[in-house]
Structure formats: structure tokens, C-alpha cells
Amino acid sequence: MSAQPYPFSAIVGQTEMKQAMVLTAIDPSIGGVLVFGDRGTGKSTAVRALAALLPKINVVSGCPYNSETVADCPVPETVKGNRTIQVPTPVIDLPLGVTEDRVVGALDIEKALTQGKKDFEPGLLARAHRGYLYIDEVNLLEDHIVDLLLDVAVSGENVVERDGLSIRHAARFVLVGSGNPEEGELRPQLLDRFGLSVEVASPTDIAHRVEVIKRRDAYETNPKPFMKRWRAEDTKLRNRILAARDLLGGVATPDSALEECAKLCVALGSDGLRGELTLLKAARALAAFQGDAEITRSHIRDIAPSSLRHRLRRDPLDEAGSTARVHRVINEVLV
């Protein structure tokens, strides 16, 4: 079996999920992706494939916090000279049942016992900095871990004050969560922190399913030619993402686009203003990805379901699902 992640471009279907992943790669401030749906639909495959597709990041050699410069490293004594190396964009799994110490970091017990030193051992948040933090079955995550993630997601910084230690380090990452809605709902506080939400399902078309099986089998049994076949497509996508990052700051935002974002959110009854801000950022990233100079109604229509479906208030008188409600309001408001 191949040790390399599955090529992102080789993922069959799941267009909305792949688009959401790409947009957060262009603009991480969108706020991450929540993927709900059936097991075995490529959720974890997609995030690992995208991270492998992205360019390597520059980090200071010896810094356990993925710092780009020596000045950014909270523990400069660990830095080996002033040498910068390139490492793959990190993808860190946050398992269910993980302890608080493992997430935020804690006293290095081994050094304390053997050397009498009070050193800090970085946690998963440090390792995920400038990359992806992936949580499978996010809806089953324990409440106190959810609270930790909320604090860090808001500030972009992890602060640890315990065991006589005082550590503060940057922890900016794209949060990707996946789960099966039949196994429980996500806490509203965490749900609102995800920028985009997508729904995935097992394909019912026979030809579609056969193509998925063929590609996966080729990847596992004869990986070298398979990877070579899709390398060019992944390279094209990487170049488009990098070009979109460069274009992002220059994409114009007409007042009409802002008004349409606001009208959609008011019509849907979404709480607060995070819906409008996310919709705006996602539409801008989509415009940059498509090489367009300004945000248009087409961009807003395209990204609105992903941006807003998880922000709707429950309506006991409306039996339609959240996606259907968003599409209905889009057709009523953006005419």
C-alpha cells in the first residue's frame, strides 16, 4: 500500500466538500470545515490529501511549535542555529478521549524526574500550528475539550498556566471536523465556530461507485503509476490555490454583495453576524480561485449553503432540512 496520501484530484465526486477544503486553504480565516455524513465517504482522505498537495511550510529547525522565525519561537533555546527547513503542512489528529494535557501541553514529567528540570512538553495544538487539526466524530468530543478548542479558536493562541509553568504560543490552524449526525449533535458553541459545513453521502449511481472502487484499488495495489497519473492534476490545483492566495487581497467587494449577504442571513434568521462574515470571506476566496476581479451574486449563491446551513435556527413548523431551506431562501432573495 502507498505511504503517500491519496491524491486530492483523484477523489471522485464530493464536489462541495472538496470546494470547502480548497477555500479554507486559500483563506484559513474562513474558519475550518465541518463534514457530516456517512462513514467511508472520503472525509479524512480529503483533508490529508489537501495538506499533502499544499506547498511545504518553512519552520525554524528545532522549534516544536512550527515557528517560521526564531523570534516567533516561544522557546528559542531549542532552536538549532538560525536554520530554516521545509516540512509538509501538518495534519494532526485529535482523538476522542484525549486528555487536556495532551491537547494544550504540560510539564515534561520525564525531564522533571531524571534531570530536575521544569520543561514544557508541547501538545497537539502546538503541532497543528500552521496546518490542520482533524477531529473525527467531533460530535462525540468531551465538553471540556470543546471549551479548550473554542478558547484557542477565538484567540489563535494557546496559553498554559500550570505546574509552575507559564507558556504562551501561537496556535492557528484550520479545524476540520467530521461525524455522523445519527450519533449525536454538535454543541452550538462549537458548531458556530466552523466556517463552512458540508453534507456528504454514499453515492447511489453504480458507475460512480465503480469508479471510486477502481481508483482506490489502483492506489492500494499499484501506487506508483497511480500517483504519477494524478500528480499533474494535483500540481495544477496547487498552482491555482497559490494564485488565488495572491489575488485574494485584490478582489473587490461591491456594496451590493454585502447587502445580498446580509439579506440572506436576515431571511434565514441566523444569529449574530458571523454568517455574513463567513459568507463574504468564502465568496471572496471563491472569486479569487476562479480568477474573478470582484465578488458577484454567482459566488454568493454557490457558497451560501456551505456557509449558512449550520447557522439556522430550528423551525418546528418547517419540515425541510437546512440545505433545502437555504436553497429556498436563495431563490427568494437573490432573484
C-alpha positions as CSV (number, residue, x, y, z in Angstrom):
1,M,0.0,0.0,0.0
2,S,1.2,3.5,-0.8
3,A,2.7,5.5,2.0
4,Q,1.8,8.7,0.2
5,P,-1.6,10.3,0.9
6,Y,-4.3,9.7,-1.7
7,P,-4.3,12.4,-4.4
8,F,-6.8,15.1,-3.8
9,S,-7.7,15.4,-7.5
10,A,-8.5,11.6,-7.7
11,I,-11.3,11.9,-5.2
12,V,-14.5,11.1,-7.1
13,G,-17.4,13.4,-6.6
14,Q,-17.9,15.1,-3.2
15,T,-17.7,18.5,-5.1
16,E,-19.0,20.6,-2.2
17,M,-16.6,19.1,0.3
18,K,-13.6,19.5,-1.9
19,Q,-14.6,23.1,-2.7
20,A,-14.8,23.9,1.0
21,M,-11.4,22.4,1.7
22,V,-9.8,24.4,-1.1
23,L,-11.4,27.6,0.0
24,T,-10.0,27.2,3.5
25,A,-6.6,26.6,2.0
26,I,-6.9,29.9,0.2
27,D,-8.1,31.8,3.2
28,P,-7.7,29.9,6.5
29,S,-9.5,32.8,8.3
30,I,-12.8,31.4,6.9
31,G,-12.8,29.2,10.0
32,G,-12.5,25.5,9.1
33,V,-14.8,22.8,7.7
34,L,-17.4,20.6,9.3
35,V,-18.2,17.5,7.3
36,F,-21.2,15.4,8.3
37,G,-22.3,12.3,6.6
38,D,-21.9,8.5,6.1
39,R,-18.8,6.7,7.0
40,G,-16.4,5.8,4.2
41,T,-17.2,8.8,2.1
42,G,-13.6,10.3,2.0
43,K,-13.8,12.8,4.8
44,S,-10.4,12.1,6.4
45,T,-8.9,11.2,3.0
46,A,-9.8,14.7,1.7
47,V,-8.1,16.7,4.5
48,R,-4.9,14.6,4.3
49,A,-4.8,14.7,0.5
50,L,-5.2,18.5,0.5
51,A,-2.5,19.0,3.1
52,A,-0.2,16.8,1.0
53,L,-1.0,18.8,-2.1
54,L,-0.1,22.2,-0.5
55,P,3.4,23.5,-0.5
56,K,5.7,22.7,2.4
57,I,6.0,25.3,5.1
58,N,9.2,27.0,6.3
59,V,9.9,26.3,10.0
60,V,12.9,27.0,12.2
61,S,14.9,23.9,12.8
62,G,14.4,22.5,16.3
63,C,11.3,24.6,17.2
64,P,8.5,22.3,18.3
65,Y,5.9,25.0,17.5
66,N,6.3,25.2,13.7
67,S,7.5,28.8,14.1
68,E,8.5,30.5,10.9
69,T,11.2,32.7,12.5
70,V,13.4,32.4,15.7
71,A,11.6,35.5,17.1
72,D,8.3,33.6,16.9
73,C,9.5,30.5,18.8
74,P,8.4,30.6,22.4
75,V,11.5,28.5,23.4
76,P,14.4,29.9,21.4
77,E,16.9,27.8,23.3
78,T,15.6,24.7,21.4
79,V,16.4,26.3,18.0
80,K,19.4,24.9,16.3
81,G,21.3,27.9,15.0
82,N,19.2,30.1,12.7
83,R,18.5,27.4,10.1
84,T,15.1,27.1,8.4
85,I,13.9,23.9,7.0
86,Q,10.8,22.9,5.0
87,V,8.3,20.4,6.3
88,P,4.9,19.2,5.0
89,T,1.8,21.1,6.1
90,P,0.9,19.3,9.3
91,V,-2.3,17.3,9.8
92,I,-2.8,16.4,13.4
93,D,-5.5,14.0,14.7
94,L,-7.3,14.9,17.9
95,P,-8.6,11.5,19.1
96,L,-11.7,11.0,21.2
97,G,-10.9,10.6,24.9
98,V,-7.8,12.8,24.6
99,T,-6.7,14.4,27.8
100,E,-6.4,18.2,28.4
101,D,-2.6,17.9,28.9
102,R,-2.2,16.1,25.6
103,V,-4.1,18.9,23.8
104,V,-2.6,22.0,25.3
105,G,0.7,20.6,26.6
106,A,2.0,20.0,30.1
107,L,5.1,19.6,32.3
108,D,7.6,17.1,30.8
109,I,7.5,14.5,33.6
110,E,10.5,12.6,32.3
111,K,12.8,15.6,32.4
112,A,11.4,16.6,35.7
113,L,12.2,13.2,37.3
114,T,15.5,12.5,35.6
115,Q,17.1,15.9,35.3
116,G,15.2,18.0,37.8
117,K,14.2,20.5,35.0
118,K,10.8,22.1,34.8
119,D,10.3,22.0,31.0
120,F,7.1,22.3,28.9
121,E,6.1,19.5,26.6
122,P,4.1,20.9,23.7
123,G,0.7,19.4,23.0
124,L,-1.3,18.8,19.8
125,L,-2.2,22.4,19.4
126,A,1.5,23.3,19.0
127,R,2.0,20.6,16.4
128,A,-1.1,21.7,14.5
129,H,0.0,25.3,14.2
130,R,0.0,26.5,10.6
131,G,-1.7,23.3,9.5
132,Y,-4.8,21.3,10.1
133,L,-6.4,19.9,13.3
134,Y,-8.6,17.0,12.3
135,I,-11.3,15.6,14.7
136,D,-13.2,12.5,13.7
137,E,-16.6,12.0,15.4
138,V,-16.3,15.6,16.5
139,N,-19.9,15.5,17.8
140,L,-18.7,13.0,20.5
141,L,-15.9,15.2,21.8
142,E,-16.0,15.8,25.6
143,D,-17.3,19.2,26.7
144,H,-14.2,20.4,28.5
145,I,-12.1,19.7,25.3
146,V,-14.6,21.6,23.3
147,D,-14.2,24.6,25.6
148,L,-10.5,24.5,25.2
149,L,-10.8,24.4,21.4
150,L,-13.2,27.4,21.5
151,D,-10.8,29.5,23.5
152,V,-7.9,28.8,21.1
153,A,-10.1,29.2,18.0
154,V,-11.1,32.7,19.2
155,S,-7.6,33.9,20.1
156,G,-5.3,31.9,17.8
157,E,-3.1,31.4,20.9
158,N,-2.6,28.7,23.4
159,V,-2.0,29.9,27.0
160,V,-0.9,27.3,29.6
161,E,-0.5,28.3,33.3
162,R,0.1,25.3,35.4
163,D,2.7,23.3,37.4
164,G,4.7,26.5,37.8
165,L,4.9,26.9,34.1
166,S,3.7,29.9,32.0
167,I,3.7,29.2,28.3
168,R,2.1,31.2,25.5
169,H,2.4,30.2,21.9
170,A,0.6,30.8,18.6
171,A,-1.9,28.1,17.6
172,R,-3.5,29.0,14.3
173,F,-4.9,26.1,12.3
174,V,-7.7,25.0,10.1
175,L,-10.1,23.0,12.2
176,V,-11.7,20.1,10.3
177,G,-14.4,18.0,12.0
178,S,-16.3,15.1,10.7
179,G,-19.1,13.0,12.1
180,N,-22.3,11.0,11.7
181,P,-25.3,13.1,12.7
182,E,-27.1,9.9,13.8
183,E,-24.6,9.6,16.6
184,G,-25.4,12.9,18.2
185,E,-25.5,16.7,17.6
186,L,-22.6,19.1,17.9
187,R,-22.7,21.7,20.7
188,P,-24.0,25.0,19.2
189,Q,-20.9,26.9,20.5
190,L,-18.5,24.7,18.5
191,L,-20.8,24.4,15.6
192,D,-20.8,28.1,15.1
193,R,-17.0,28.2,15.0
194,F,-16.8,26.2,11.9
195,G,-16.8,28.5,8.9
196,L,-18.2,26.0,6.4
197,S,-20.4,23.0,6.8
198,V,-20.9,20.3,4.1
199,E,-23.0,17.2,3.9
200,V,-21.7,14.0,2.2
201,A,-23.4,10.8,1.3
202,S,-22.6,7.5,-0.2
203,P,-23.1,7.6,-4.0
204,T,-26.1,5.7,-5.4
205,D,-25.0,5.8,-9.0
206,I,-23.5,2.5,-10.0
207,A,-20.9,4.0,-12.4
208,H,-19.9,6.5,-9.7
209,R,-19.4,3.7,-7.1
210,V,-17.4,1.6,-9.6
211,E,-15.0,4.5,-10.3
212,V,-14.4,5.0,-6.6
213,I,-13.5,1.4,-6.2
214,K,-11.3,1.3,-9.2
215,R,-9.3,4.3,-8.1
216,R,-8.9,3.1,-4.6
217,D,-7.9,-0.3,-5.6
218,A,-5.3,1.1,-8.0
219,Y,-3.9,3.3,-5.3
220,E,-3.5,0.4,-2.9
221,T,-2.2,-2.3,-5.3
222,N,-0.2,-0.3,-7.8
223,P,0.5,3.1,-6.2
224,K,3.5,4.4,-8.3
225,P,1.7,4.7,-11.6
226,F,-1.5,5.8,-9.9
227,M,0.3,8.6,-8.1
228,K,2.1,9.6,-11.3
229,R,-1.1,9.7,-13.2
230,W,-2.7,12.2,-10.8
231,R,0.4,14.2,-10.0
232,A,-0.2,16.7,-12.8
233,E,-3.8,17.4,-11.7
234,D,-2.7,18.0,-8.2
235,T,0.1,20.3,-9.4
236,K,-2.5,22.3,-11.4
237,L,-4.7,22.6,-8.4
238,R,-1.8,23.7,-6.1
239,N,-0.9,26.4,-8.6
240,R,-4.5,27.6,-8.7
241,I,-4.6,27.8,-4.9
242,L,-1.3,29.7,-4.7
243,A,-2.5,32.1,-7.5
244,A,-5.8,32.6,-5.6
245,R,-3.9,33.5,-2.4
246,D,-2.0,36.2,-4.3
247,L,-5.3,37.5,-5.8
248,L,-7.3,37.4,-2.6
249,G,-6.4,40.8,-1.3
250,G,-7.3,42.5,-4.6
251,V,-10.8,41.0,-5.0
252,A,-13.2,43.9,-5.0
253,T,-16.3,43.8,-2.7
254,P,-19.1,45.9,-4.0
255,D,-21.8,47.1,-1.6
256,S,-24.4,45.1,-3.5
257,A,-22.6,41.9,-2.5
258,L,-22.6,42.9,1.2
259,E,-26.3,43.7,1.0
260,E,-27.0,40.3,-0.5
261,C,-25.0,38.6,2.2
262,A,-27.0,40.5,4.9
263,K,-30.4,39.8,3.2
264,L,-29.7,36.1,3.1
265,C,-28.8,35.9,6.7
266,V,-31.7,38.0,7.9
267,A,-34.1,35.9,5.8
268,L,-32.7,32.7,7.2
269,G,-32.7,34.1,10.8
270,S,-29.1,33.3,11.5
271,D,-27.8,34.5,14.9
272,G,-25.2,37.2,15.1
273,L,-23.0,38.4,12.2
274,R,-20.6,35.5,11.8
275,G,-22.8,34.2,9.0
276,E,-22.3,37.3,6.9
277,L,-18.6,37.5,7.6
278,T,-18.0,33.8,6.7
279,L,-20.2,34.1,3.6
280,L,-18.2,37.2,2.5
281,K,-14.8,35.6,3.1
282,A,-15.8,32.3,1.3
283,A,-17.3,34.2,-1.7
284,R,-14.1,36.3,-1.9
285,A,-11.9,33.1,-1.8
286,L,-14.1,31.5,-4.5
287,A,-13.8,34.6,-6.7
288,A,-10.0,34.5,-6.3
289,F,-9.9,30.8,-7.1
290,Q,-11.9,31.4,-10.3
291,G,-9.7,34.4,-11.2
292,D,-12.5,36.9,-10.9
293,A,-11.8,40.6,-10.0
294,E,-14.8,41.1,-7.7
295,I,-17.5,39.2,-5.8
296,T,-20.6,38.6,-7.7
297,R,-24.1,37.1,-7.0
298,S,-22.9,33.9,-8.6
299,H,-20.2,33.4,-6.0
300,I,-22.6,34.1,-3.1
301,R,-25.2,31.7,-4.4
302,D,-22.6,29.0,-4.9
303,I,-21.1,29.2,-1.4
304,A,-24.2,30.2,0.7
305,P,-25.3,26.6,1.5
306,S,-21.9,25.7,2.9
307,S,-21.6,29.0,4.8
308,L,-25.1,29.1,6.3
309,R,-26.8,25.6,6.7
310,H,-25.3,25.1,10.2
311,R,-26.3,28.5,11.4
312,L,-30.1,28.2,11.1
313,R,-32.5,28.4,14.0
314,R,-34.7,25.4,14.5
315,D,-38.1,25.9,13.0
316,P,-40.6,23.3,14.3
317,L,-43.1,24.3,11.6
318,D,-40.7,23.7,8.7
319,E,-40.0,20.1,8.0
320,A,-37.5,20.9,5.3
321,G,-33.8,20.2,6.0
322,S,-31.3,23.0,6.5
323,T,-29.9,22.7,2.9
324,A,-33.4,22.9,1.4
325,R,-34.2,25.9,3.5
326,V,-31.0,27.7,2.4
327,H,-31.7,27.0,-1.3
328,R,-35.3,28.1,-1.0
329,V,-34.3,31.5,0.6
330,I,-31.5,31.9,-2.0
331,N,-34.1,31.6,-4.8
332,E,-36.4,34.1,-3.0
333,V,-33.8,36.7,-2.1
334,L,-31.3,36.6,-4.9
335,V,-33.6,37.0,-7.9
